[in-house]
Amino acid sequence: MDVVIIGAGLSGLTAAAVLRAAGASVRILEADAQIGGRIRPLRDPASNLAIADLGPTWVWPRHQPVVTRWLEDLGAATFEQFNEGNAVIVGYGPAPLRQPLPGQNGMVRIAGGLTTLVGTLANRVGHDNIRRSAQVTEVSEHGPDHIAVHLSSSEIITAQKVIISVPLRITATTIRLPWASSALIDDMRRMPTWMSTHAKAVAIYEKPFWRDDGLSGRVVSRIGPLAEVHDHTGVDHTPAALFGFVNWPPEQRRANPERLRRAILDQLSDCFGDAAAHPLELAIQDWAMNHWIVSALDTSQQATHPDIGPASLRQPHLEGRVRFAVSEASKLSPGLIEGALAIGERAALELLEANL
């Protein structure tokens, strides 16, 4: 069986790894220059090692059986999110409060970051089978048994089966699907792409000095620019880091990036002292700037976590030759890491079962 997978995010890579393990021929087409989708690391410029997550950070193996199984299969080690000591709570009274806040039950991080999963899956698929900077513009029928995948370069690739692992709104607005009904396109357009309008800031330090002051690294703020902050120090205490979710809207972030950087450093300094104002590096990943992830539909609406979408997003199309596999389409944990693993695995297994 010959399969083309559009998109090299976690769901696409998972589907490709399952298919490859079963002996199928797989090619992945990724529009971006990087693989991983919304999983992206901050890398040390000297060693090129991943030192922080610029996308998703946590998984909950205690409550996510699919995650548990895949972590074991991929040999990924986990460690608990640091949450010992007081949090800094700002904007809920006349002065900042310092008090413990409960952590989420079962929340863990992956040693080496979530990009560890991406790298291991890519190795299983084979890097020669992953083509980057390959933008798909159309997926259409090609005779009775094949699908034609059109690229922006005017190249046409044919395959027996196609899995579309691209955010649904991006697919609906940038990839022509002549066979898709207006109802299906509407279903796709209604599914928000989780975290696509968010920005994440990561500050790297020589040591986690806030821990010495009895602080957990957590901040909850009504004032911003970071709505919340968490300790992001590595499993072996290297590197020391804090990360936060930016609550300025995309247009405000875009208008004055330098003002945003100064405001973040001022906020960290106010919460953790002068040492926080002088990180070794401050990286800001603004996902709303990535046109492979975010659509105009996402930026024009208030960000919401996707609910379980309609069955049309999980059903086969074109007599079983086309399937969707992206986290928001999953019936299990839509939008989360578990959703990406589950839908990628499901799409691959259904193709294999139908091919028997």
C-alpha positions as CSV (number, residue, x, y, z in Angstrom):
1,M,0.0,0.0,0.0
2,D,1.3,3.4,-1.0
3,V,0.3,6.3,1.4
4,V,1.0,10.0,1.2
5,I,0.6,11.9,4.5
6,I,0.1,15.6,4.4
7,G,1.6,17.2,7.5
8,A,4.6,16.2,9.7
9,G,3.1,17.1,13.0
10,L,2.7,14.5,15.8
11,S,-0.4,12.9,14.3
12,G,1.1,12.6,10.8
13,L,4.3,11.2,12.1
14,T,2.4,8.7,14.3
15,A,0.3,7.5,11.4
16,A,3.4,7.2,9.2
17,A,5.3,5.2,11.9
18,V,2.4,2.7,12.3
19,L,2.1,2.3,8.6
20,R,5.9,1.8,8.1
21,A,6.0,-0.8,10.9
22,A,3.3,-2.7,8.9
23,G,5.3,-2.6,5.7
24,A,3.4,0.2,3.9
25,S,5.2,2.7,1.6
26,V,4.9,6.1,3.2
27,R,5.8,9.6,2.1
28,I,5.2,12.7,4.2
29,L,4.8,16.1,2.7
30,E,5.3,19.0,5.1
31,A,4.7,22.6,4.0
32,D,6.9,24.1,6.7
33,A,10.7,24.0,6.8
34,Q,10.5,22.2,10.2
35,I,8.7,19.1,11.3
36,G,6.7,18.7,14.5
37,G,3.7,21.0,13.8
38,R,3.0,22.8,17.1
39,I,5.8,20.9,18.9
40,R,8.9,23.1,18.6
41,P,12.0,23.2,20.7
42,L,14.2,26.1,21.7
43,R,17.7,24.7,20.9
44,D,21.1,25.5,22.5
45,P,23.0,27.3,19.7
46,A,26.3,25.5,20.6
47,S,25.1,21.9,21.1
48,N,21.8,22.1,19.1
49,L,20.2,20.2,22.0
50,A,16.5,21.0,22.8
51,I,16.5,23.0,26.0
52,A,12.9,24.2,26.2
53,D,9.4,23.6,24.7
54,L,8.1,26.5,22.6
55,G,4.8,24.6,22.0
56,P,3.0,22.1,24.2
57,T,4.8,21.2,27.4
58,W,2.8,18.6,29.5
59,V,1.2,15.2,29.3
60,W,-0.8,13.4,31.9
61,P,0.1,9.6,31.6
62,R,-1.9,8.8,34.8
63,H,-5.1,9.8,33.0
64,Q,-4.1,9.3,29.3
65,P,-3.6,5.6,28.4
66,V,-2.7,6.4,24.8
67,V,0.1,8.7,26.0
68,T,1.3,6.1,28.5
69,R,1.5,3.4,25.8
70,W,3.3,5.6,23.3
71,L,5.8,6.9,25.9
72,E,6.7,3.4,26.7
73,D,7.0,2.4,23.1
74,L,9.1,5.4,22.2
75,G,11.3,5.0,25.3
76,A,10.5,8.6,26.5
77,A,11.3,9.3,30.2
78,T,9.1,11.7,32.2
79,F,9.5,13.8,35.3
80,E,7.0,15.8,37.4
81,Q,6.3,19.4,36.8
82,F,8.1,21.4,39.6
83,N,5.5,23.1,41.9
84,E,7.1,23.3,45.3
85,G,6.9,26.5,47.2
86,N,4.8,29.7,46.9
87,A,3.3,31.0,43.7
88,V,3.1,34.8,43.0
89,I,-0.5,35.9,42.5
90,V,-0.9,39.4,40.9
91,G,-4.0,41.5,40.3
92,Y,-6.3,39.8,42.8
93,G,-5.7,42.4,45.5
94,P,-3.9,45.6,46.3
95,A,-0.5,43.8,46.5
96,P,0.9,40.6,45.1
97,L,0.2,37.5,47.1
98,R,2.6,34.6,47.8
99,Q,1.0,31.3,48.6
100,P,1.1,27.7,47.4
101,L,-1.2,26.7,44.5
102,P,-2.2,23.1,43.8
103,G,-0.7,21.5,40.7
104,Q,-2.6,19.4,38.2
105,N,-2.9,15.8,39.2
106,G,-0.5,13.7,37.1
107,M,1.0,16.5,35.1
108,V,4.5,15.5,33.8
109,R,7.1,16.7,31.3
110,I,9.1,14.6,29.0
111,A,12.9,14.6,29.4
112,G,14.4,16.3,26.4
113,G,11.0,17.9,25.7
114,L,8.2,16.8,23.5
115,T,10.4,17.1,20.5
116,T,11.9,13.8,21.7
117,L,8.7,12.1,20.4
118,V,9.0,13.9,17.1
119,G,12.6,12.9,16.6
120,T,12.0,9.2,17.5
121,L,9.0,8.9,15.2
122,A,10.8,10.6,12.4
123,N,13.7,8.1,12.7
124,R,11.2,5.3,12.5
125,V,9.6,6.8,9.4
126,G,13.0,7.5,7.8
127,H,14.0,11.0,7.1
128,D,14.3,10.3,3.4
129,N,10.5,9.7,3.5
130,I,9.8,13.2,4.9
131,R,9.8,16.1,2.4
132,R,9.9,19.5,3.9
133,S,8.8,22.9,2.3
134,A,6.3,20.9,0.2
135,Q,3.1,22.9,0.2
136,V,0.0,20.9,-0.9
137,T,-2.6,22.9,-2.8
138,E,-5.1,20.2,-3.9
139,V,-6.1,16.6,-3.1
140,S,-8.3,15.1,-5.9
141,E,-9.3,11.8,-7.5
142,H,-6.9,10.3,-10.0
143,G,-8.6,7.4,-11.7
144,P,-10.6,4.8,-9.8
145,D,-7.9,3.7,-7.4
146,H,-5.5,6.6,-6.7
147,I,-5.4,10.1,-5.3
148,A,-3.5,13.0,-6.8
149,V,-1.7,15.4,-4.5
150,H,-0.9,18.7,-6.1
151,L,2.0,20.8,-4.8
152,S,2.5,24.6,-5.1
153,S,5.5,23.8,-7.4
154,S,3.0,22.3,-9.9
155,E,4.3,18.8,-9.2
156,I,1.7,16.1,-8.8
157,I,2.2,13.0,-6.6
158,T,-0.1,10.1,-6.8
159,A,-0.8,7.5,-4.1
160,Q,-3.4,4.8,-3.3
161,K,-4.3,6.5,0.1
162,V,-3.9,9.9,1.6
163,I,-4.0,11.0,5.2
164,I,-4.5,14.8,5.8
165,S,-2.7,15.7,9.0
166,V,-3.0,19.5,8.8
167,P,-5.0,21.8,11.0
168,L,-8.6,21.5,9.8
169,R,-9.1,25.2,9.2
170,I,-5.8,25.4,7.3
171,T,-6.9,22.5,5.2
172,A,-10.4,24.0,4.5
173,T,-8.9,27.4,3.4
174,T,-5.7,26.5,1.6
175,I,-6.1,23.0,0.1
176,R,-8.6,22.4,-2.7
177,L,-10.8,19.3,-2.1
178,P,-13.1,19.0,-5.1
179,W,-14.7,15.9,-3.7
180,A,-15.6,17.4,-0.3
181,S,-19.2,18.5,0.3
182,S,-20.0,22.0,1.6
183,A,-21.1,20.3,4.9
184,L,-17.7,18.7,5.4
185,I,-15.9,22.0,4.6
186,D,-18.2,23.7,7.1
187,D,-17.4,21.1,9.7
188,M,-13.7,21.7,9.2
189,R,-14.0,25.5,9.3
190,R,-15.9,25.3,12.7
191,M,-13.0,23.4,14.4
192,P,-10.7,25.8,16.2
193,T,-7.0,25.0,16.1
194,W,-6.0,24.7,19.7
195,M,-3.2,27.2,20.8
196,S,-2.9,28.6,17.3
197,T,-3.4,32.2,18.4
198,H,-1.2,31.9,21.6
199,A,2.3,33.0,22.2
200,K,4.7,31.4,24.6
201,A,7.8,33.1,26.2
202,V,10.7,31.1,27.6
203,A,13.5,32.8,29.8
204,I,16.7,30.8,30.3
205,Y,18.9,31.4,33.4
206,E,22.1,30.1,34.9
207,K,20.3,28.6,37.9
208,P,16.7,28.4,39.2
209,F,17.2,31.2,41.8
210,W,13.5,31.4,42.5
211,R,13.6,27.9,44.1
212,D,16.2,29.3,46.6
213,D,13.7,31.9,47.6
214,G,11.0,29.3,48.3
215,L,9.1,30.0,45.1
216,S,7.6,27.5,42.7
217,G,8.2,29.6,39.6
218,R,4.4,29.9,39.1
219,V,2.7,33.2,38.5
220,V,-1.0,33.9,38.1
221,S,-1.6,37.4,36.8
222,R,-4.5,39.6,35.7
223,I,-2.2,42.3,34.7
224,G,0.2,40.5,32.3
225,P,1.7,40.5,29.8
226,L,2.1,36.9,31.0
227,A,-1.2,35.4,32.3
228,E,0.6,32.5,33.9
229,V,4.2,31.4,34.4
230,H,5.7,28.0,35.3
231,D,9.1,26.6,36.2
232,H,10.5,25.1,33.0
233,T,13.9,23.9,34.4
234,G,15.3,20.7,32.9
235,V,15.2,17.3,34.6
236,D,18.8,17.6,35.7
237,H,18.4,21.3,36.7
238,T,19.9,22.3,33.3
239,P,19.0,24.7,31.9
240,A,17.1,26.7,34.5
241,A,14.1,28.3,32.9
242,L,10.7,29.9,33.3
243,F,8.0,29.9,30.7
244,G,4.8,31.9,30.4
245,F,1.7,32.2,28.2
246,V,1.3,35.7,26.8
247,N,-2.2,37.2,27.2
248,W,-1.7,40.2,24.9
249,P,-3.8,39.7,21.8
250,P,-2.0,38.8,18.5
251,E,-2.4,42.3,17.0
252,Q,-0.8,43.9,20.1
253,R,2.1,41.5,20.0
254,R,2.6,42.1,16.3
255,A,2.5,45.9,16.6
256,N,5.4,46.2,19.0
257,P,7.5,43.0,19.7
258,E,10.2,44.9,21.6
259,R,7.7,46.5,23.9
260,L,6.4,43.0,24.6
261,R,9.9,41.7,25.5
262,R,10.5,44.6,27.9
263,A,7.1,44.1,29.5
264,I,7.8,40.4,30.1
265,L,11.2,41.1,31.7
266,D,9.6,43.8,33.9
267,Q,6.9,41.4,35.0
268,L,9.4,38.6,35.8
269,S,11.5,41.1,37.7
270,D,8.5,42.3,39.7
271,C,7.6,38.7,40.6
272,F,11.0,37.1,41.1
273,G,13.5,39.9,41.8
274,D,16.1,41.7,39.7
275,A,17.9,38.4,38.6
276,A,14.8,37.6,36.5
277,A,15.3,40.7,34.4
278,H,18.6,39.4,33.0
279,P,18.1,36.0,31.4
280,L,20.7,34.4,29.2
281,E,18.0,34.2,26.6
282,L,14.4,35.2,26.1
283,A,12.6,33.4,23.3
284,I,9.1,34.3,22.3
285,Q,7.2,31.8,20.0
286,D,4.2,33.5,18.5
287,W,2.1,30.8,16.9
288,A,-0.3,33.4,15.5
289,M,2.5,34.4,13.1
290,N,2.7,30.9,11.7
291,H,0.5,30.7,8.7
292,W,0.9,26.9,8.5
293,I,-0.8,26.7,11.9
294,V,-3.2,29.6,12.3
295,S,-6.0,30.8,10.0
296,A,-7.9,34.0,9.7
297,L,-10.8,32.2,11.3
298,D,-8.7,31.5,14.4
299,T,-7.4,35.1,14.8
300,S,-10.9,36.6,14.2
301,Q,-12.5,34.6,17.0
302,Q,-11.9,34.1,20.7
303,A,-9.6,31.2,21.4
304,T,-11.5,28.1,22.7
305,H,-10.5,24.6,23.3
306,P,-12.0,22.3,20.6
307,D,-14.9,20.1,21.6
308,I,-15.3,16.7,20.1
309,G,-16.0,17.4,16.4
310,P,-18.5,15.8,14.1
311,A,-18.1,12.2,12.9
312,S,-17.4,13.4,9.4
313,L,-13.9,14.4,10.5
314,R,-13.1,10.8,11.6
315,Q,-14.9,9.0,8.7
316,P,-13.1,7.8,5.5
317,H,-13.8,9.7,2.3
318,L,-13.6,8.9,-1.3
319,E,-14.3,5.2,-0.8
320,G,-11.8,5.0,2.1
321,R,-8.9,6.6,0.1
322,V,-8.7,9.8,2.2
323,R,-8.7,10.3,6.0
324,F,-8.1,13.2,8.3
325,A,-5.7,12.8,11.2
326,V,-5.1,15.9,13.3
327,S,-5.5,16.3,17.0
328,E,-8.6,18.4,16.9
329,A,-10.4,15.7,14.9
330,S,-9.8,13.1,17.6
331,K,-12.7,11.8,19.7
332,L,-10.2,11.4,22.6
333,S,-8.5,14.5,24.1
334,P,-9.1,16.7,21.0
335,G,-6.3,19.4,20.7
336,L,-4.0,17.6,23.1
337,I,-0.9,15.4,22.7
338,E,-3.0,12.3,23.4
339,G,-5.5,13.4,20.7
340,A,-2.7,13.6,18.1
341,L,-1.3,10.2,19.0
342,A,-4.7,8.6,19.1
343,I,-6.0,10.0,15.8
344,G,-2.7,9.3,14.0
345,E,-2.7,5.7,15.2
346,R,-6.4,5.2,14.4
347,A,-6.1,6.5,10.8
348,A,-3.2,4.2,10.1
349,L,-4.8,1.1,11.6
350,E,-8.1,1.7,9.7
351,L,-6.1,2.0,6.5
352,L,-4.3,-1.3,7.2
353,E,-7.5,-3.1,8.2
354,A,-9.3,-1.9,5.0
355,N,-6.3,-3.1,2.9
356,L,-6.5,-6.7,4.2
